[in-house]
Amino acid sequence: MSVRVSHYLLFKKLNTKNVNVRKLSTDTKRNYDVVVVGGGIVGVATAREFLHRHKTAKMAIVEKEKKLAMHQTGHNSGVIHAGIYYTPGSLKAKLCVEGHHLCYKYCDEKNIPYKKVGKLIVATNEVELTRLKDLHERGIKNKVPGLEMIEGTKIQEIEPHCKGLKALWSPETGIVDFAMMTDYYGQDFKSLGGDVHLNFKVTKFSENSDPNFPVTIQSSDGQIVNAKYILTCGGLQSDKLAELSGCSPTPKIIPFRGEYLLLDKSKANMIKGNIYPVPDPRFPFLGVHFTPRMNGDVWLGPNAVLAFKREGYKLFDINLGELIESLTYSGFRKLALKYMSPGIEEFWKSIIISRQVKQLQRFVPGITVNDVKRGPAGVRAQALDENGNLVDDFFFDMGDKGPLSKRILHCRNAPSPGATSSLAIAKMIADKLETNFKI
């Protein structure tokens, strides 16, 4: 097992040396060749990649929060996925496997702490055995490194407290702090000459009179930057950013909160690596699993419930306008009707901890309700079309009307495993920027 954890807690306590930023005054303008809107891992990785290719370009990242990686990137499980689940030949499969290798390489180069703890996908009944076999064949086609099918007796050699009939063992699956990686991407971007402007919430794209920098980006507090070209990677706000430049309101982002339980410190040594269920193809989400963290915690979960606010990480975080928008969207209503029964169960798991623990006990019977407490939560930006279908692949959009339409490219969906794949995704989006904008 490769372990790179020296100075990790000290690094976290100091919060690294955050990207040096400057806040623009309301009457100051900045002119850039390319501006990336959104400081999550995909946006920052893409900005880094593009500036690495075009070293003389003047570039900026604008981010509405006080630091990078505040939302999906900073609230995910931190798993470096190996590419098992995805349809062979698909973009997601290719980018995950490529991104997996690039992720480890980057961590080694930058001395970013990570652990190769591995992953078990465990079958507990006969139906799951058939699905596990199919999953194994898929992983082999995707060239997942080191993947093997193991018997129940070997499961306990890897995870002594885990029980199952058979499992897929992925020794190259790991864990890392993706928010820390994003900070490193940002430092690379700065070292190449890029600017990062925080506390910059984009509220308007408009035409600028300067033909060299024809698009103006304005923030909620009056900050202004001008650009030749713009890429948005807005995550939970991606559809809203697209609408600002005249794009279609669909696919719409519906926020789903994933709530984790936290295993008591005294029991954390029961879990060595990632333990996952065999996914049920009838349902859109993966199901509860066991995830060790870089700081020694073990997360259990998550469930999946509608968030009452796009950035609502707590049960009672509510934005009435955003909630009504979700509930009245035809795509969400069709999705809710299709998955009504499992949706109700997910809601009850949110309220009653014992229901979630019961699912976890299928794999690790020794865990009880007394061993867990409520933990952190993340919000997944789930793109939905009007028919209630989950948009499962990358979706890019440019407007088709007005002078801004050929200047702004929107990345409206960068689905899981976006963090693992970030360096590979960055290459793909940089290619797309060069093609679309003829740079």
Beta strands, then each sheet from edge to edge (+ up, - down):
strand 1: 31-37
strand 2: 59-62
strand 3: 79-80
strand 4: 114-115
strand 5: 119-123
strand 6: 148-151
strand 7: 166-170
strand 8: 174-176
strand 9: 195-197
strand 10: 202-207
strand 11: 215-219
strand 12: 224-232
strand 13: 252-263
strand 14: 274-277
strand 15: 289-292
strand 16: 298-301
strand 17: 305-306
strand 18: 372-384
strand 19: 395-397
strand 20: 408-413
sheet 1: 9+ 2+ 1+ 12+ 11- 10+
sheet 2: 9+ 2+ 1+ 12+ 20+ 19-
sheet 3: 3+ 8- 4+
sheet 4: 6+ 7- 5+ 14+
sheet 5: 15+ 16- 13+ 17-
sheet 6: 15+ 16- 13+ 18-
end
